[in-house]
């Protein structure tokens, strides 16, 4: 599977962040589809539905908080044009501009249940780091962040890249 290489300006999102089992996240494949092991019970569905999103895209992002102690949190929210009013209990996220390799997985084409879909996402992450990077002309840009974007039946993995 070949990705699309594209430049992205800053990306903004509004949503919720959740505590993670960060020691488990040392392996990239454990970070994939982290929403599948997240408890969203504190999410205010009506407030979330009112966020004016960009093209119906939701972003799943693992972020490190600078709190003095290492803390990793999982962010899940809607992509927005700009950060305006952030509803109570939610957070704003700003992802810096970067060049990305964008890998796409269309769930319509897979026609599988949720657990198999999660496994396909994990397989795609594994492919990116174990097969695609070694044979591509790119390396992972460790100064930028990976994230997942969901829009209807399409899921995309954004991996920051730079030339080898």
C-alpha positions as a Markdown table, in Angstrom:
| # | Residue | x | y | z |
|---|---|---|---|---|
| 1 | Unk | 0.0 | 0.0 | 0.0 |
| 2 | Unk | 1.4 | 3.3 | -1.1 |
| 3 | Unk | 0.6 | 6.4 | 1.0 |
| 4 | Unk | -0.1 | 9.9 | -0.3 |
| 5 | Unk | 2.7 | 12.3 | 0.8 |
| 6 | Unk | 1.3 | 15.7 | 1.6 |
| 7 | Unk | 2.0 | 18.9 | 3.5 |
| 8 | Unk | -0.5 | 19.9 | 6.2 |
| 9 | Unk | -0.8 | 23.2 | 7.9 |
| 10 | Unk | -1.6 | 23.3 | 11.6 |
| 11 | Unk | -4.5 | 21.0 | 12.4 |
| 12 | Unk | -7.0 | 22.0 | 15.2 |
| 13 | Unk | -9.4 | 19.8 | 17.1 |
| 14 | Unk | -11.7 | 20.0 | 20.1 |
| 15 | Unk | -12.6 | 16.9 | 22.1 |
| 16 | Unk | -11.8 | 14.9 | 25.2 |
| 17 | Unk | -8.6 | 13.4 | 26.6 |
| 18 | Unk | -8.3 | 10.3 | 28.6 |
| 19 | Unk | -5.7 | 8.7 | 30.8 |
| 20 | Unk | -3.8 | 5.9 | 29.1 |
| 21 | Unk | -1.9 | 2.8 | 30.0 |
| 22 | Unk | 1.3 | 4.5 | 28.8 |
| 23 | Unk | 3.8 | 1.7 | 29.7 |
| 24 | Unk | 1.9 | -0.5 | 27.3 |
| 25 | Unk | 2.2 | 2.1 | 24.5 |
| 26 | Unk | 5.9 | 1.5 | 24.0 |
| 27 | Unk | 5.0 | -0.7 | 21.0 |
| 28 | Unk | 3.5 | 1.3 | 18.1 |
| 29 | Unk | 1.0 | -1.5 | 17.4 |
| 30 | Unk | -0.5 | -1.0 | 20.9 |
| 31 | Unk | -1.2 | 2.6 | 20.1 |
| 32 | Unk | -3.3 | 1.8 | 17.1 |
| 33 | Unk | -7.0 | 2.3 | 17.4 |
| 34 | Unk | -6.6 | 3.2 | 21.1 |
| 35 | Unk | -10.3 | 4.3 | 21.1 |
| 36 | Unk | -11.1 | 0.5 | 21.1 |
| 37 | Unk | -9.9 | 0.3 | 24.7 |
| 38 | Unk | -11.0 | 3.7 | 25.9 |
| 39 | Unk | -13.9 | 4.3 | 28.3 |
| 40 | Unk | -15.9 | 7.2 | 26.8 |
| 41 | Unk | -18.5 | 7.2 | 29.6 |
| 42 | Unk | -17.6 | 10.7 | 30.7 |
| 43 | Unk | -18.2 | 12.1 | 27.2 |
| 44 | Unk | -21.1 | 14.5 | 26.9 |
| 45 | Unk | -22.6 | 13.3 | 23.6 |
| 46 | Unk | -24.8 | 16.4 | 23.2 |
| 47 | Unk | -22.0 | 18.9 | 23.7 |
| 48 | Unk | -19.7 | 16.8 | 21.4 |
| 49 | Unk | -22.4 | 16.8 | 18.7 |
| 50 | Unk | -22.5 | 20.6 | 18.8 |
| 51 | Unk | -18.8 | 21.1 | 17.8 |
| 52 | Unk | -18.7 | 22.6 | 14.3 |
| 53 | Unk | -16.3 | 20.1 | 12.7 |
| 54 | Unk | -14.3 | 20.2 | 9.5 |
| 55 | Unk | -15.6 | 17.7 | 6.9 |
| 56 | Unk | -16.9 | 15.3 | 9.5 |
| 57 | Unk | -13.4 | 14.3 | 10.6 |
| 58 | Unk | -12.5 | 13.0 | 14.0 |
| 59 | Unk | -8.9 | 12.8 | 15.2 |
| 60 | Unk | -7.4 | 10.2 | 17.5 |
| 61 | Unk | -4.1 | 11.4 | 19.0 |
| 62 | Unk | -1.8 | 10.3 | 21.8 |
| 63 | Unk | -0.2 | 13.2 | 23.5 |
| 64 | Unk | 2.4 | 13.7 | 26.2 |
| 65 | Unk | 1.5 | 16.3 | 28.9 |
| 66 | Unk | 4.4 | 18.2 | 30.4 |
| 67 | Unk | 3.5 | 17.9 | 34.0 |
| 68 | Unk | 6.9 | 17.1 | 35.5 |
| 69 | Unk | 6.1 | 13.4 | 35.5 |
| 70 | Unk | 5.7 | 11.5 | 32.3 |
| 71 | Unk | 2.0 | 11.5 | 31.4 |
| 72 | Unk | 0.5 | 10.3 | 28.2 |
| 73 | Unk | -3.1 | 10.9 | 27.3 |
| 74 | Unk | -5.4 | 9.8 | 24.5 |
| 75 | Unk | -7.2 | 12.6 | 22.7 |
| 76 | Unk | -10.3 | 12.0 | 20.6 |
| 77 | Unk | -12.2 | 14.9 | 19.0 |
| 78 | Unk | -13.5 | 16.7 | 16.0 |
| 79 | Unk | -11.3 | 18.5 | 13.5 |
| 80 | Unk | -12.2 | 22.2 | 13.5 |
| 81 | Unk | -11.2 | 25.2 | 11.4 |
| 82 | Unk | -9.9 | 27.1 | 14.4 |
| 83 | Unk | -10.1 | 27.0 | 18.2 |
| 84 | Unk | -13.0 | 29.0 | 19.4 |
| 85 | Unk | -15.2 | 28.2 | 22.3 |
| 86 | Unk | -14.1 | 25.0 | 24.0 |
| 87 | Unk | -17.0 | 23.4 | 25.9 |
| 88 | Unk | -16.6 | 22.6 | 29.6 |
| 89 | Unk | -14.8 | 19.3 | 30.1 |
| 90 | Unk | -13.2 | 19.3 | 26.6 |
| 91 | Unk | -9.8 | 20.3 | 25.4 |
| 92 | Unk | -8.3 | 22.0 | 22.4 |
| 93 | Unk | -5.6 | 20.4 | 20.4 |
| 94 | Unk | -3.2 | 22.0 | 17.9 |
| 95 | Unk | -1.0 | 19.7 | 15.8 |
| 96 | Unk | 1.9 | 21.6 | 14.2 |
| 97 | Unk | 2.3 | 21.8 | 10.4 |
| 98 | Unk | 4.3 | 18.9 | 8.9 |
| 99 | Unk | 4.8 | 16.7 | 5.9 |
| 100 | Unk | 2.9 | 13.4 | 6.3 |
| 101 | Unk | 2.7 | 10.0 | 4.6 |
| 102 | Unk | -1.1 | 9.3 | 4.7 |
| 103 | Unk | -2.2 | 5.7 | 4.7 |
| 104 | Unk | -5.9 | 5.0 | 4.1 |
| 105 | Unk | -8.0 | 2.1 | 5.2 |
| 106 | Unk | -11.6 | 1.9 | 3.9 |
| 107 | Unk | -13.8 | -0.1 | 6.2 |
| 108 | Unk | -16.4 | -0.5 | 3.4 |
| 109 | Unk | -13.8 | -2.5 | 1.6 |
| 110 | Unk | -12.9 | -4.7 | 4.6 |
| 111 | Unk | -16.5 | -5.6 | 5.6 |
| 112 | Unk | -15.5 | -6.9 | 9.0 |
| 113 | Unk | -16.6 | -6.5 | 12.6 |
| 114 | Unk | -15.1 | -4.1 | 15.0 |
| 115 | Unk | -12.4 | -6.4 | 16.5 |
| 116 | Unk | -11.2 | -7.4 | 13.0 |
| 117 | Unk | -11.2 | -3.7 | 12.0 |
| 118 | Unk | -9.1 | -2.8 | 15.0 |
| 119 | Unk | -6.7 | -5.6 | 14.0 |
| 120 | Unk | -6.5 | -4.3 | 10.4 |
| 121 | Unk | -5.6 | -0.9 | 11.8 |
| 122 | Unk | -2.9 | -2.5 | 14.0 |
| 123 | Unk | -1.6 | -4.4 | 10.9 |
| 124 | Unk | -1.4 | -1.2 | 8.9 |
| 125 | Unk | 0.6 | 0.6 | 11.7 |
| 126 | Unk | 2.9 | -2.5 | 11.8 |
| 127 | Unk | 3.3 | -2.4 | 8.0 |
| 128 | Unk | 4.2 | 1.3 | 8.0 |
| 129 | Unk | 7.1 | 0.9 | 10.5 |
| 130 | Unk | 8.3 | -2.6 | 9.6 |
| 131 | Unk | 7.9 | -2.6 | 5.8 |
| 132 | Unk | 7.1 | 0.8 | 4.3 |
| 133 | Unk | 9.7 | 2.9 | 6.0 |
| 134 | Unk | 12.7 | 0.6 | 5.4 |
| 135 | Unk | 12.0 | 0.5 | 1.6 |
| 136 | Unk | 10.8 | 4.1 | 1.2 |
| 137 | Unk | 12.9 | 7.2 | 0.6 |
| 138 | Unk | 11.6 | 8.6 | 3.9 |
| 139 | Unk | 12.3 | 8.3 | 7.6 |
| 140 | Unk | 10.0 | 9.0 | 10.5 |
| 141 | Unk | 10.1 | 12.6 | 11.7 |
| 142 | Unk | 10.4 | 12.0 | 15.4 |
| 143 | Unk | 9.9 | 15.7 | 16.2 |
| 144 | Unk | 6.3 | 15.5 | 15.0 |
| 145 | Unk | 3.4 | 13.3 | 15.9 |
| 146 | Unk | 1.4 | 10.5 | 14.4 |
| 147 | Unk | -2.3 | 10.4 | 14.5 |
| 148 | Unk | -5.4 | 8.7 | 13.1 |
| 149 | Unk | -8.3 | 10.5 | 11.3 |
| 150 | Unk | -11.7 | 9.0 | 10.9 |
| 151 | Unk | -14.3 | 10.2 | 8.4 |
| 152 | Unk | -17.3 | 8.0 | 7.8 |
| 153 | Unk | -16.0 | 4.6 | 6.6 |
| 154 | Unk | -12.5 | 5.9 | 5.9 |
| 155 | Unk | -9.7 | 5.8 | 8.4 |
| 156 | Unk | -6.3 | 7.4 | 7.7 |
| 157 | Unk | -3.0 | 7.2 | 9.5 |
| 158 | Unk | -0.9 | 10.4 | 9.3 |
| 159 | Unk | 2.8 | 9.7 | 9.9 |
| 160 | Unk | 5.2 | 12.6 | 9.8 |
| 161 | Unk | 8.1 | 12.1 | 7.4 |
| 162 | Unk | 11.2 | 13.6 | 6.0 |
| 163 | Unk | 13.6 | 12.5 | 3.3 |
| 164 | Unk | 16.3 | 10.0 | 4.3 |
